[in-house]
Amino acid sequence: MESILRNEASEQRLLSIDLSPEVFREEGHKIIDEIATLISSIRNHAVTPAPTPGSLQEKLPATMPLAGMDPSSVMTETWNLLLENSLFNSHPRFWGYITSSPAPTGILGDLMASAINSNCGAFVLAPIATKIEKQTIQWLGSFIGFPAGGGVMVSGGNMANFIGFLAARKAKANWDIRKLGLHVLQGKWRVYTSAETHTWINKAVDLFGLGLDSIRWIPVDTHQKMSLSLLEKSIEEDKRQGFVPLMIIGTAGSVGTGAVDSLKQIGDLCKKYDCWFHVDGAYGGFAAALPELKGLFAGIELADSVAIDPHKWLYSPLEAGCALVKDPSVLTDAFSFHPVYYNFESKEEIQTNFYESGLQNSRGFRALKVWLEFRHLGAEGHMQLIREDIQLAKRFFELLKETREIEAFTQHLSITTFRYKPHGIDRESGQEYLNKLNQTLLDRLQAGGQVFPSNAVLDDNFLLRTCIVNFRTRFSDLKEFLSIVLNEGRLIHEQMQKANGNTLS
């Protein structure tokens, strides 16, 4: 054995993780066939089997295997494990949170990206992948009408927004923040954002040194947009007290209701008060591509940075987020360091090295699936799918308004909010009862497997919420959903009435 290791290891390994071309081809064909079957029969599956953590633990290996097993058995066993115990956001009746059905070309793109296994941190490590990512970033900016001078593909909305936040922090510091840190203005910077903003901003100020007290939560108006008058009032009050406005965040499609802030006016205020203008368009930003919605998104082009998520409303498989910036130098200023062991600089022509534009050095080829989808469907094809999602949401909202026992609340972009409201329950005095009823209703709907909505809270009202970023959804799915809501809602109401001794009937 020692002789083999000493003399023959360079020619022959004792154990290889590699598969022969024949085995790889056979197993690959099996998996592709299984995926194709799943896609074609997705309507026949439950949206989710709603398994419990305990039940799943029993299906996993009890210990780490010491010896391996046949790859065919591993693949078959694992596919069945996934198929029988997963929530399918590719299901036509999945409308929870904001995760789209994955485009089949994107699925194949991820397979190709894994096969080539490019490290997209530096051009020399990923030459064509770097050029494709750079082109994808340009296409994404052009698609939404933002003049992207640069950007970087990331995992999702949190990271894309973090990139914009960190770029702002470096750009607006009038001292060497890299050397001295935040103590020069410790506790003085202020960040202004809608009360409807996603929790990424909580994480950002916590992780990056500003602290939670730096956030100024600006109330929204009756259309769920950030109040411009209260925004400017807050800025003026802070300046009088010696605080320094750092950035204003405009939301282009809020998570709860899909509302779009008045971006043009926010951009004007940023210019007036010398603030960084960041737009969180992780969900709704792609709707800016529609000509009929240009007015709604007017001002997005004024932003210094924009966050968008192709895995939300461009139908890319997870993970696919993107941070766009107007001035590419703000990214290298914020993120670029040059370890001595890096030899990535070209003496002949300028190269893009994405490790200088974000938090990661080693990076996967996330751009490929987005690039493939653009080439397959084109900008116009994507616009039509987004348009259809919005039209479905509008039709559903109209149906809800016409339905007794349903109280429709909001409809923005492709998000609709509503609640089940039985006859005889007053919306004011019965708010606590209605909240409990609709919370119970949501739990049953999500566990039932037929549909999967999520929730929103508006003026302390617990609401059901559908977000249609799903190219498989049809209006018949939404009508069936309403029927399920009414049936389950009536049953829960009856049970609650009995438990309460009919005190609210």
Secondary structure by P-SEA (a helix, b strand, c coil): ccccccccccccccccccccaaaaaaaaaaaaaaaaaaaaacccccccccccaaaaaaacccccccccccaaaaaaaaaaaaaacccccccccccccccccccaaaaaaaaaaaaaccccccccccaaaaaaaaaaaaaaaaaaccccccccccccaaaaaaaaaaaaaaaaccccccccccccccccbbbbbcccccaaaaaaaaaacccccccccccccccccccaaaaaaaaaaaaaabbbbcbbbbbccccccccccaaaaaaaaaaaabbbbbbcccccccccccccccccccccccccbbbbbccccccccccbbbbbbccaaaaaacbbbbccccccccccbbbbccccccccccccccaaaaaaaaaaccaaaaaaaaaaaaaaaaaaaaaaaaccccccccccccbbbbbbbccccccccaaaaaaaaaaaaaaaaaacccbbbbcccccccbbbbbbcccccccaaaaaaaaaaaaaaaaaaaaaaaaaaccccc
